[in-house]
């Protein structure tokens, strides 16, 4: 099974909730990027390790995360 996680990075406010629930610890706040709102957005550092549990998407208060399994 493969997974793809996408973020609407320009809407991310960097609250870090998604980083706390990832069982694989692969969701990070990207310090090298600043979005339109001036925040460092969330990102996945190693997509190969993602198990598509969607914990990050479920906890996101702004619903900016999409998880796809294929």
C-alpha positions, 0 to 999 in steps of 0.5 A, a space after each residue: 500500500 502506498 500513501 500520498 499526503 497533501 497539504 494546502 500549505 498556504 492555509 496552514 497556520 503551523 499549529 503543530 497538532 498534526 506533528 504530535 499524532 503521527 505514529 511514524 513521526 514523519 509530519 514536520 513543520 518545514 522551517 525552510 518554507 514560509 506560506 502566505 500567512 507568514 507561518 512555517 507549514 506542515 509537511 511530510 519528510 518521508 512519504 515512503 514511511 506513511 501508513 495512511 492512517 490519516 491521524 494528521 488529517 483528522 486532527 487538523 482544525 482547518 482541514 488542510 490535509 488530504 490523505 490518499 491510499 492507493 
